[in-house]
Amino acid sequence: MVEIKEIKKQEFKRASFHSHIKGLGLRNGKALFKADGMVGQIEAREAAGLIVEMIKQGKMSGKGVLIVGPPGTGKTAIAIAMAKELGEGVPFVELTASEIYSAEIKKTEVLMQAIRRAIGVRVVERKTVYEGVVRELKIRRVKNPYNPYYYIPREATITLETRDDALTLSVGQEIASQLINLGIRKGDVIWIDAETGRVHKVGRVKGERKYDIDLYSVEMPSGKVKKEKEIVNTFTLHDLDYSLLLQKASITSLFGFLSEREIGKDIREAVDEEVRKLVQQGKASIVPGLLFIDDAHMLDIEVYSFLTRAMESDLSPIFVLATNRGITKIRGTDIEAPHGMPLDLLDRLLIIKTRPYSEEEIREIIKIRAEEEDVELEDSALEALVKIGLETSLRHATQLIWPAKILANREGRNVIREEDVKKVSKLFIDVKESVEYVKQFEKMFLR
């Protein structure tokens, strides 16, 4: 049990690039320009919404999705939004095609484990939790004993508030680390499992943001901070596979590379049988999730064949592939095909296209990223980043936000100015400028 001390009333890690996405931003099937963390890509989002409806109606059996478009046009964002639309607790597994070939186990085993991670088993239970809006958060850090230049969290004090109650908690290192990793700050609605200490971020309480962005938009909880709550836990089939593997493993195996070991067919069949029993008894339900494979053009003919068979399985997730390639060779063959994929696989895929972002869309996305990073931009700094996004790429522009914040902080400011953006844009070059640099000094580079 994780210790949580109650006290009478009286900095964080960067958010991931897609942490702000809460759905496709559709209203009656129509995509709003800006909603649920999504901006633009109207046609692509509406197409994804139709696929979500097909999934809910059980009409995606034997099919998959392919998202095609230039780099940085929101392909991953759309896949994540689809998973969010399917409901809370729906597993989302992101896999880059290159990962399949870098593992020490067979590529088909990598894929099978990813498929099993994308299928959930939902169990409902009641637990004691601490739930409320974060009003105060203080994290104490100490030097890492193994690396004195790196600080780690030691403990934290957090004040949670509801409409009817307020409570300050003193928590240990494990919970403090979660608070940092989840990017928890004032105004976030969270709940903490009193038994396990697991932290869950619900969203941002209404009225706490500078910009009118409906990313989190949740109501302030009511009642006591400490309460009984019906909790829905979702375990993946891979979690259960690995748990059973650990139970059956020998002591010597535990000190080996068990995580890199293939999971036998007998283990998976045993897990499937137990899950079927729980479902029949009404104690659990199956939750097919979404398996997203980026850079899908890097897969080879054997993997494509495996995926085709997997799509036909009764127990499979929704497969969403993404690529930025046009006509190219199918890996492992001399055959050229659209997106480097076999035609028989393409026939099974519903294809969604994305397009480059407009100036207005880039501006709104940068606002969202600044808000998500808890960074304040002057209007001139915002416009400078928009210009960079148009001339280079949206990714490059958003990547400059945090370096610019560091420069502003060095000057004793919390607000990023235009000069901060211009300075970091000279220090960090984009891909096009990098290519020109290589060409300029081509003879000096090693071959």
C-alpha positions as CSV (number, residue, x, y, z in Angstrom):
1,M,0.0,0.0,0.0
2,V,1.3,3.5,-0.9
3,E,1.3,5.8,2.1
4,I,-0.8,9.0,1.8
5,K,-0.9,11.3,4.8
6,E,-3.8,13.6,5.2
7,I,-3.2,17.2,6.5
8,K,-6.0,19.4,7.8
9,K,-7.1,22.2,5.5
10,Q,-5.2,25.2,5.7
11,E,7.4,22.7,-11.7
12,F,6.5,19.7,-14.0
13,K,7.7,17.6,-17.1
14,R,6.7,18.7,-20.6
15,A,3.5,17.3,-21.9
16,S,3.6,14.9,-24.8
17,F,2.9,16.4,-28.3
18,H,-0.6,14.9,-28.4
19,S,-1.6,15.1,-24.7
20,H,-4.2,17.8,-25.4
21,I,-6.3,15.7,-27.8
22,K,-9.6,14.6,-26.3
23,G,-11.6,13.6,-29.4
24,L,-12.2,14.3,-33.0
25,G,-14.1,17.6,-32.3
26,L,-17.3,16.6,-34.1
27,R,-20.8,17.9,-33.5
28,N,-23.6,15.8,-35.2
29,G,-20.9,14.3,-37.4
30,K,-19.6,17.7,-38.6
31,A,-16.1,18.8,-37.6
32,L,-15.7,22.1,-35.9
33,F,-12.7,24.2,-36.9
34,K,-11.3,23.9,-33.4
35,A,-12.6,21.5,-30.8
36,D,-11.4,18.7,-28.4
37,G,-7.8,19.8,-29.1
38,M,-8.1,19.3,-32.9
39,V,-7.7,22.0,-35.4
40,G,-8.5,21.9,-39.1
41,Q,-8.3,18.7,-41.2
42,I,-12.1,18.9,-41.5
43,E,-12.6,16.1,-44.1
44,A,-10.1,13.8,-42.4
45,R,-11.8,14.2,-39.0
46,E,-15.3,13.7,-40.4
47,A,-14.1,10.5,-42.2
48,A,-12.5,9.3,-39.0
49,G,-15.8,10.0,-37.2
50,L,-17.7,7.8,-39.7
51,I,-15.2,5.0,-39.0
52,V,-15.7,5.4,-35.2
53,E,-19.4,4.9,-35.8
54,M,-18.7,1.8,-37.9
55,I,-16.6,0.4,-35.1
56,K,-19.3,1.0,-32.5
57,Q,-21.8,-0.7,-34.8
58,G,-19.5,-3.7,-35.3
59,K,-19.1,-3.0,-39.1
60,M,-15.3,-2.9,-39.2
61,S,-14.6,-6.6,-39.1
62,G,-11.9,-7.6,-41.5
63,K,-11.1,-4.0,-42.3
64,G,-8.5,-1.4,-41.3
65,V,-7.7,2.3,-41.8
66,L,-4.9,4.0,-43.6
67,I,-4.1,7.7,-43.1
68,V,-1.9,9.2,-45.8
69,G,-0.5,12.7,-45.9
70,P,2.7,14.8,-45.8
71,P,4.8,14.9,-42.6
72,G,3.3,16.9,-39.8
73,T,-0.3,17.0,-41.0
74,G,-1.9,15.3,-37.9
75,K,-2.0,11.7,-38.9
76,T,-1.1,10.5,-35.4
77,A,-3.4,13.1,-33.8
78,I,-6.4,11.7,-35.8
79,A,-5.6,8.1,-34.7
80,I,-5.4,9.2,-31.0
81,A,-8.6,11.1,-31.4
82,M,-10.4,8.1,-32.8
83,A,-9.3,6.1,-29.8
84,K,-10.6,8.9,-27.5
85,E,-14.0,8.9,-29.3
86,L,-14.3,5.1,-28.7
87,G,-14.5,5.8,-25.0
88,E,-12.5,6.0,-21.8
89,G,-10.2,3.1,-21.1
90,V,-10.1,2.0,-24.7
91,P,-6.5,0.7,-25.3
92,F,-4.4,2.7,-27.7
93,V,-1.1,1.2,-28.8
94,E,1.3,3.2,-31.0
95,L,4.0,1.4,-32.9
96,T,6.6,2.7,-35.4
97,A,7.3,0.2,-38.1
98,S,11.0,0.3,-37.4
99,E,10.4,-1.0,-33.9
100,I,9.3,-4.3,-35.3
101,Y,12.8,-4.9,-36.7
102,S,14.8,-3.6,-33.8
103,A,13.5,-6.0,-31.2
104,E,15.4,-9.2,-30.2
105,I,12.4,-11.3,-30.9
106,K,10.6,-12.3,-34.1
107,K,8.8,-9.5,-35.9
108,T,5.5,-11.6,-35.8
109,E,5.9,-11.8,-32.0
110,V,6.4,-8.1,-31.7
111,L,3.2,-7.6,-33.7
112,M,1.3,-10.2,-31.7
113,Q,2.3,-8.6,-28.4
114,A,1.2,-5.2,-29.8
115,I,-2.2,-6.7,-30.9
116,R,-2.7,-8.2,-27.4
117,R,-1.8,-4.8,-25.8
118,A,-4.5,-3.2,-27.9
119,I,-7.3,-5.5,-26.6
120,G,-8.6,-4.7,-23.1
121,V,-10.5,-6.6,-20.5
122,R,-12.7,-4.2,-18.5
123,V,-13.4,-4.9,-14.8
124,V,-15.5,-2.7,-12.5
125,E,-14.8,-2.3,-8.8
126,R,-15.4,0.2,-5.9
127,K,-12.4,1.9,-4.4
128,T,-11.5,4.7,-1.9
129,V,-10.0,7.7,-3.8
130,Y,-9.0,11.3,-3.2
131,E,-10.6,13.4,-5.9
132,G,-10.6,17.2,-6.6
133,V,-9.2,20.2,-8.3
134,V,-5.5,20.8,-7.6
135,R,-5.2,24.2,-5.8
136,E,-1.6,23.9,-4.5
137,L,1.2,21.6,-5.5
138,K,4.7,21.6,-4.1
139,I,7.2,19.0,-5.1
140,R,10.5,18.6,-3.3
141,R,13.4,17.3,-5.4
142,V,16.8,15.9,-4.3
143,K,19.9,15.0,-6.2
144,N,19.9,11.6,-7.9
145,P,22.4,9.5,-5.9
146,Y,23.7,8.0,-9.2
147,N,23.8,11.3,-11.1
148,P,24.3,14.5,-9.1
149,Y,23.4,16.7,-12.1
150,Y,19.9,15.2,-12.2
151,Y,17.2,15.9,-9.7
152,I,14.5,13.4,-8.8
153,P,11.3,14.0,-6.8
154,R,11.4,13.0,-3.1
155,E,7.9,13.9,-1.9
156,A,5.1,16.3,-2.6
157,T,2.3,18.2,-0.9
158,I,-0.9,18.6,-2.9
159,T,-4.1,20.4,-1.9
160,L,-7.3,19.1,-3.5
161,E,-10.6,21.0,-3.5
162,T,-14.2,20.1,-4.4
163,R,-17.3,22.3,-4.2
164,D,-17.9,21.1,-0.6
165,D,-14.5,20.2,0.8
166,A,-10.7,20.7,0.7
167,L,-7.9,18.5,1.8
168,T,-4.1,18.6,1.7
169,L,-2.2,15.4,1.2
170,S,1.5,14.6,1.8
171,V,2.6,11.9,-0.7
172,G,5.8,10.0,-1.3
173,Q,8.2,9.7,-4.1
174,E,6.1,7.3,-6.3
175,I,3.1,9.6,-6.4
176,A,5.3,12.7,-6.8
177,S,6.9,11.1,-9.9
178,Q,3.4,10.5,-11.3
179,L,2.4,14.1,-10.7
180,I,5.4,15.2,-12.7
181,N,5.1,12.7,-15.5
182,L,1.4,13.6,-16.0
183,G,2.1,17.3,-16.0
184,I,-0.2,18.0,-13.1
185,R,-0.6,21.7,-12.2
186,K,-3.0,24.0,-10.5
187,G,-6.5,23.8,-12.0
188,D,-6.3,20.1,-13.0
189,V,-9.0,17.7,-11.8
190,I,-7.4,14.5,-10.6
191,W,-8.0,11.5,-8.4
192,I,-5.6,9.3,-6.5
193,D,-6.3,5.6,-5.7
194,A,-5.9,5.5,-1.9
195,E,-4.7,1.8,-2.0
196,T,-2.3,1.8,-4.9
197,G,-1.3,5.4,-5.1
198,R,-2.0,5.5,-8.9
199,V,-2.8,9.1,-10.1
200,H,-5.4,9.8,-12.8
201,K,-5.7,13.1,-14.6
202,V,-9.4,13.8,-15.5
203,G,-9.0,17.2,-17.1
204,R,-8.8,20.9,-16.6
205,V,-11.6,22.6,-14.6
206,K,-13.6,25.1,-16.5
207,G,-12.5,28.8,-16.5
208,E,-8.8,28.2,-15.8
209,R,-7.3,28.8,-19.2
210,K,-6.2,32.0,-20.9
211,Y,-7.4,31.0,-24.4
212,D,-10.9,29.7,-25.1
213,I,-9.8,26.1,-25.8
214,D,-12.1,23.3,-24.9
215,L,-9.3,20.8,-24.2
216,Y,-10.3,19.6,-20.8
217,S,-13.6,21.4,-19.9
218,V,-14.6,19.4,-16.8
219,E,-16.8,20.4,-13.9
220,M,-15.4,20.8,-10.4
221,P,-16.2,17.6,-8.4
222,S,-18.6,17.9,-5.5
223,G,-18.8,16.1,-2.2
224,K,-15.9,15.0,0.0
225,V,-12.3,14.8,-1.4
226,K,-11.9,11.4,0.1
227,K,-14.8,9.2,-1.2
228,E,-15.9,5.8,-2.5
229,K,-15.8,5.7,-6.3
230,E,-16.8,3.1,-8.8
231,I,-13.6,2.5,-10.7
232,V,-13.4,0.9,-14.1
233,N,-10.0,-0.9,-14.6
234,T,-8.9,-2.1,-18.0
235,F,-6.2,-4.7,-18.3
236,T,-4.8,-5.7,-21.7
237,L,-4.5,-9.3,-22.8
238,H,-0.8,-8.7,-23.0
239,D,-0.8,-7.7,-19.3
240,L,-2.5,-10.9,-18.4
241,D,-0.2,-12.9,-20.8
242,Y,2.9,-11.5,-19.1
243,S,1.5,-12.0,-15.6
244,L,0.9,-15.7,-16.3
245,L,4.3,-16.0,-17.9
246,L,5.9,-14.6,-14.7
247,Q,3.9,-17.1,-12.6
248,K,5.2,-20.0,-14.6
249,A,8.8,-18.8,-15.1
250,S,11.6,-20.3,-13.2
251,I,13.7,-18.3,-10.7
252,T,16.6,-18.3,-13.2
253,S,14.4,-16.8,-15.9
254,L,13.4,-13.9,-13.6
255,F,17.1,-12.8,-13.7
256,G,17.3,-13.1,-17.4
257,F,15.8,-11.1,-20.2
258,L,12.2,-12.2,-19.6
259,S,10.8,-9.1,-21.2
260,E,12.5,-10.0,-24.5
261,R,11.2,-13.5,-24.4
262,E,8.5,-14.8,-26.7
263,I,5.2,-15.7,-25.1
264,G,4.1,-19.2,-25.9
265,K,0.8,-20.2,-27.5
266,D,-0.1,-22.2,-24.4
267,I,0.1,-19.1,-22.2
268,R,-2.1,-17.0,-24.5
269,E,-4.7,-19.8,-24.9
270,A,-4.8,-20.2,-21.1
271,V,-5.4,-16.4,-20.7
272,D,-8.1,-16.4,-23.4
273,E,-9.9,-19.2,-21.6
274,E,-9.9,-17.4,-18.3
275,V,-11.1,-14.2,-19.9
276,R,-14.0,-16.1,-21.6
277,K,-15.1,-17.4,-18.2
278,L,-15.1,-14.0,-16.7
279,V,-17.1,-12.6,-19.6
280,Q,-19.6,-15.4,-19.3
281,Q,-20.0,-14.8,-15.6
282,G,-20.6,-11.1,-16.2
283,K,-17.5,-10.0,-14.3
284,A,-15.7,-8.6,-17.2
285,S,-16.1,-7.4,-20.8
286,I,-13.8,-7.3,-23.9
287,V,-12.7,-3.9,-25.1
288,P,-11.2,-3.9,-28.6
289,G,-8.7,-1.0,-28.8
290,L,-6.8,0.7,-31.6
291,L,-3.4,-0.4,-32.9
292,F,-1.7,2.5,-34.7
293,I,1.4,1.7,-36.9
294,D,3.2,4.7,-38.1
295,D,5.6,4.7,-41.1
296,A,3.7,1.7,-42.3
297,H,5.6,1.8,-45.7
298,M,8.6,0.3,-43.8
299,L,6.8,-3.0,-43.1
300,D,7.8,-5.9,-45.3
301,I,5.7,-8.4,-47.3
302,E,5.6,-11.0,-44.5
303,V,4.3,-8.5,-42.0
304,Y,1.6,-7.3,-44.4
305,S,0.5,-10.9,-44.8
306,F,0.4,-11.3,-41.0
307,L,-1.7,-8.1,-40.6
308,T,-4.1,-9.3,-43.3
309,R,-4.8,-12.5,-41.4
310,A,-5.0,-10.7,-38.1
311,M,-7.7,-8.4,-39.4
312,E,-9.9,-11.4,-40.1
313,S,-9.6,-12.7,-36.5
314,D,-12.6,-12.6,-34.2
315,L,-10.5,-11.2,-31.4
316,S,-8.5,-8.3,-32.9
317,P,-8.2,-4.5,-32.4
318,I,-8.8,-1.8,-35.0
319,F,-5.7,-1.5,-37.2
320,V,-4.8,2.1,-38.2
321,L,-1.8,2.5,-40.4
322,A,-0.2,5.8,-41.4
323,T,2.3,6.8,-44.2
324,N,3.8,9.8,-45.9
325,R,5.0,7.9,-49.0
326,G,3.5,7.8,-52.5
327,I,4.5,5.1,-55.0
328,T,7.4,3.1,-53.6
329,K,8.7,-0.4,-53.4
330,I,7.1,-3.0,-51.1
331,R,9.9,-3.9,-48.7
332,G,11.2,-7.4,-49.4
333,T,10.2,-7.3,-53.1
334,D,11.0,-5.4,-56.3
335,I,7.3,-4.5,-56.8
336,E,6.3,-0.8,-56.7
337,A,2.9,-0.1,-55.2
338,P,0.9,2.8,-53.8
339,H,2.3,3.7,-50.3
340,G,4.6,0.6,-50.6
341,M,1.8,-1.8,-49.6
342,P,0.3,-4.8,-51.4
343,L,-2.9,-4.2,-53.3
344,D,-4.7,-7.0,-51.5
345,L,-4.0,-5.2,-48.1
346,L,-5.0,-1.8,-49.5
347,D,-8.3,-3.3,-50.6
348,R,-9.1,-4.0,-46.9
349,L,-8.3,-0.4,-45.8
350,L,-10.4,2.7,-45.7
351,I,-8.1,5.5,-46.7
352,I,-8.1,8.9,-45.1
353,K,-6.1,11.8,-46.5
354,T,-4.6,14.8,-44.6
355,R,-3.3,18.0,-46.0
356,P,-0.8,20.8,-45.0
357,Y,-2.1,23.2,-42.4
358,S,-3.1,26.8,-43.2
359,E,-1.8,29.9,-41.5
360,E,-4.9,30.2,-39.3
361,E,-4.7,26.5,-38.3
362,I,-1.0,26.8,-37.4
363,R,-1.8,29.8,-35.2
364,E,-4.4,27.9,-33.3
365,I,-2.3,24.8,-32.9
366,I,0.6,26.9,-31.5
367,K,-1.8,28.5,-29.0
368,I,-2.9,25.0,-27.9
369,R,0.7,23.9,-27.5
370,A,1.6,27.0,-25.6
371,E,-1.3,26.5,-23.3
372,E,-0.5,22.8,-22.8
373,E,3.1,23.6,-22.0
374,D,1.9,26.3,-19.6
375,V,3.8,28.9,-21.6
376,E,2.7,32.5,-22.2
377,L,3.4,34.1,-25.6
378,E,3.3,37.8,-26.5
379,D,1.2,38.3,-29.7
380,S,4.4,39.2,-31.6
381,A,6.1,36.0,-30.5
382,L,3.0,34.0,-31.5
383,E,3.1,35.5,-35.0
384,A,6.8,34.8,-35.3
385,L,6.2,31.2,-34.5
386,V,3.3,31.1,-37.1
387,K,5.7,32.5,-39.7
388,I,8.3,29.8,-38.9
389,G,5.6,27.2,-39.1
390,L,4.6,28.4,-42.6
391,E,8.1,28.6,-43.9
392,T,9.5,25.4,-42.3
393,S,7.1,23.1,-40.6
394,L,4.6,23.1,-37.8
395,R,6.7,20.6,-35.8
396,H,9.8,22.9,-36.0
397,A,7.8,25.9,-34.8
398,T,6.3,24.0,-31.8
399,Q,9.7,22.6,-30.9
400,L,11.1,26.2,-30.5
401,I,8.5,27.1,-27.8
402,W,10.4,25.5,-24.9
403,P,13.9,26.8,-25.8
404,A,12.3,30.3,-26.1
405,K,10.8,29.9,-22.7
406,I,14.3,29.1,-21.2
407,L,15.7,32.3,-22.8
408,A,12.8,34.3,-21.4
409,N,13.4,32.9,-17.9
410,R,17.1,33.8,-18.1
411,E,16.0,37.4,-18.6
412,G,13.7,37.1,-15.6
413,R,10.6,37.0,-17.7
414,N,7.7,34.5,-17.8
415,V,6.4,35.8,-21.1
416,I,8.1,34.8,-24.4
417,R,8.8,37.8,-26.6
418,E,9.5,38.0,-30.4
419,E,13.3,38.4,-29.8
420,D,13.3,35.1,-27.9
421,V,11.8,33.3,-30.8
422,K,14.1,34.9,-33.4
423,K,17.2,34.0,-31.3
424,V,16.3,30.3,-30.9
425,S,15.3,30.1,-34.6
426,K,18.9,31.0,-35.4
427,L,20.3,28.5,-32.9
428,F,18.2,25.6,-34.1
429,I,17.9,25.1,-37.8
430,D,15.1,23.3,-39.7
431,V,15.5,20.4,-42.1
432,K,15.7,22.5,-45.2
433,E,18.4,24.7,-43.7
434,S,20.2,21.6,-42.5
435,V,20.3,20.3,-46.1
436,E,21.6,23.6,-47.4
437,Y,24.3,23.6,-44.7
438,V,25.4,20.1,-45.7
439,K,25.6,21.1,-49.4
440,Q,27.6,24.2,-48.5
441,F,30.3,22.2,-46.7
442,E,29.9,18.9,-48.5
443,K,33.6,18.4,-49.1
444,M,34.3,18.8,-45.4
445,F,31.8,16.1,-44.2
446,L,33.0,12.5,-43.8
447,R,31.5,10.0,-46.2
